[in-house]
Amino acid sequence: MSKRDTPPPSELVSAAQALDAELLRFEALSEQLKEAPLTSEKHLERASKTLKDLADLDDALRLRVGALVQAITGVRTRQQTQADAVNLRAQELQQRTEVFKDLLTRYGALGQSAADLNGRMQEFSALRQQATRTAEEDARLTEVFTSLQARMAEVADEAATLSGAAEEAKFSDIGRQAESLRQQLLSARNKLGLLHQSLSK
């Protein structure tokens, strides 16, 4: 970075540097006054002028100290503003994390429901594939089918609700996954219905 690109010092740094420069001048004049001989009129006049310069510098130092205190106050205010913003963001992060965890838990429950449905579909498939069935087995097949259709519709509705909640909370990835699961359930439900109709003929 070239000197032309170097950013100017902050208000705090400028105030501290100005105070430091005045302090150095004050210390130098103080040493000069302490070491100055007082044995002639010229010496006395020079010492008096140095004393006046020290008094003027003392006033300037007070101003420099005030400017530094003001700069420090400004820095503290800026820091507090940033700290408040960070705190708000931390609270938002905590809230968003809780929402995400809740959505993830609900999606996990949906996955479990889908797995349970898969097991029941296997039972239906096993009953359907029997070459001959008793009246009781036919009744059981119809019972399993009706139960499956109803449960698939329930889980699909749950997936739709979760997808809407996730999209509203701006967690689109969970929303898309829940919608995909809903579509799969509805497709499986339709296929199941067509399969049952073919068996009824």
C-alpha positions in Angstrom: 0.0 0.0 0.0 1.4 3.4 -1.0 1.4 6.5 1.2 -1.3 7.9 -1.0 -3.5 4.9 -0.2 -2.8 5.0 3.5 -6.0 6.0 5.4 -5.8 9.0 7.6 -5.4 8.4 11.3 -8.6 8.1 13.4 -9.9 10.9 15.6 -8.6 8.9 18.6 -5.1 8.5 17.2 -4.9 12.2 16.1 -6.0 13.4 19.5 -3.5 11.2 21.3 -0.6 12.2 18.9 -1.5 15.9 19.4 -1.5 15.5 23.2 1.8 13.6 23.1 3.4 16.4 21.0 2.2 19.1 23.4 3.5 17.0 26.4 6.9 16.7 24.8 7.1 20.5 24.2 5.9 21.1 27.8 8.5 18.7 29.2 11.3 20.3 27.1 10.3 23.8 28.2 10.1 22.7 31.8 13.6 21.2 31.7 14.8 24.4 30.0 13.3 26.5 32.8 14.8 24.4 35.5 18.2 24.6 34.0 18.1 28.2 33.0 20.5 30.5 34.9 18.9 33.4 36.8 22.0 35.6 37.2 21.2 38.5 34.8 18.4 40.6 33.5 18.6 38.8 30.2 18.4 35.5 32.0 15.4 36.6 34.0 13.6 37.9 30.9 14.2 34.7 29.1 13.0 32.6 32.0 9.9 34.8 32.3 9.1 34.2 28.6 9.7 30.5 29.1 7.3 30.5 32.1 4.7 32.3 30.0 5.1 29.8 27.2 4.6 27.0 29.8 1.4 28.6 31.0 0.1 28.9 27.4 1.1 25.2 26.8 -0.7 24.2 30.0 -3.9 25.7 28.6 -3.3 23.9 25.3 -2.7 20.7 27.2 -6.0 21.0 28.9 -7.7 21.4 25.5 -5.7 18.4 24.1 -6.8 16.3 27.1 -10.4 17.3 26.6 -10.2 16.4 22.9 -8.7 13.0 23.8 -11.4 12.4 26.3 -14.0 13.3 23.7 -12.4 10.9 21.2 -12.3 8.1 23.8 -16.0 8.8 24.5 -16.7 8.6 20.8 -14.9 5.3 20.5 -16.8 3.9 23.5 -20.1 5.0 21.9 -19.1 3.3 18.7 -18.0 0.2 20.5 -21.3 0.1 22.5 -23.3 0.5 19.3 -21.4 -2.4 17.7 -21.8 -4.5 20.8 -25.6 -3.9 20.8 -25.8 -4.9 17.1 -23.7 -8.0 17.9 -26.0 -8.9 20.8 -29.1 -8.5 18.6 -27.5 -10.7 16.0 -26.7 -13.3 18.6 -30.3 -13.3 19.7 -31.4 -13.7 16.1 -29.0 -16.5 15.6 -30.3 -18.3 18.7 -33.9 -17.9 17.5 -33.1 -19.0 14.0 -31.2 -22.1 15.4 -34.2 -23.0 17.5 -36.6 -22.7 14.5 -34.2 -24.8 12.4 -33.9 -27.5 15.0 -37.7 -27.6 15.3 -38.2 -27.9 11.6 -35.4 -30.6 11.4 -37.2 -32.6 14.2 -40.5 -32.4 12.4 -38.8 -33.5 9.1 -37.2 -36.4 11.0 -40.6 -37.4 12.2 -41.9 -37.3 8.7 -39.1 -39.5 7.6 -40.1 -42.0 10.3 -43.7 -41.9 9.2 -42.6 -42.5 5.6 -40.5 -45.5 6.7 -43.5 -46.9 8.6 -45.7 -46.5 5.5 -43.1 -48.4 3.5 -43.3 -51.3 5.9 -47.1 -51.3 5.6 -46.9 -51.2 1.8 -44.6 -54.2 1.9 -47.3 -56.0 3.9 -49.9 -55.0 1.3 -47.7 -56.2 -1.5 -47.2 -59.5 0.2 -50.9 -60.0 0.7 -51.6 -58.9 -2.9 -49.1 -61.3 -4.4 -50.8 -64.4 -2.9 -52.2 -66.5 -5.8 -55.3 -67.4 -3.8 -56.8 -65.6 -0.9 -59.4 -66.4 1.6 -62.3 -64.1 2.3 -60.6 -63.1 5.5 -57.3 -62.3 3.6 -59.3 -60.3 1.0 -60.9 -58.3 3.9 -57.4 -57.8 5.4 -56.1 -56.6 2.1 -58.9 -54.0 1.8 -58.3 -53.0 5.4 -54.6 -52.5 4.8 -55.3 -50.6 1.6 -57.8 -48.2 3.3 -55.5 -47.6 6.2 -52.6 -47.0 3.9 -54.5 -44.5 1.8 -55.7 -42.6 4.8 -52.2 -42.5 6.5 -50.5 -41.5 3.2 -52.9 -38.6 2.9 -52.2 -37.6 6.6 -48.4 -37.7 6.1 -48.6 -35.8 2.8 -50.6 -33.1 4.6 -48.0 -33.0 7.4 -45.3 -32.6 4.7 -47.2 -29.8 3.1 -47.6 -28.0 6.4 -43.9 -28.4 7.2 -42.9 -27.2 3.7 -45.0 -24.1 4.2 -43.6 -23.4 7.6 -40.0 -23.9 6.4 -40.5 -21.6 3.4 -42.1 -19.0 5.6 -39.1 -19.2 8.0 -36.8 -18.9 4.9 -35.3 -22.4 5.4 -35.9 -23.3 1.7 -33.8 -26.5 1.8 -36.0 -28.1 4.4 -39.1 -26.8 2.5 -37.9 -28.4 -0.7 -37.2 -31.7 0.9 -40.6 -31.8 2.6 -42.3 -30.9 -0.6 -40.4 -33.6 -2.4 -41.5 -36.1 0.2 -45.1 -35.0 -0.2 -44.9 -35.5 -4.0 -43.5 -39.0 -3.5 -46.2 -39.9 -1.0 -49.0 -38.6 -3.3 -47.5 -40.5 -6.3 -47.2 -43.7 -4.2 -50.8 -43.2 -3.0 -52.1 -42.9 -6.6 -50.2 -45.9 -7.7 -51.5 -47.9 -4.8 -55.1 -46.8 -5.7 -54.6 -47.9 -9.3 -53.2 -51.2 -8.1 -56.1 -51.9 -5.8 -58.6 -51.0 -8.6 -56.9 -53.6 -10.9 -57.2 -56.2 -8.2 -60.9 -55.5 -7.6 -61.7 -56.2 -11.2 
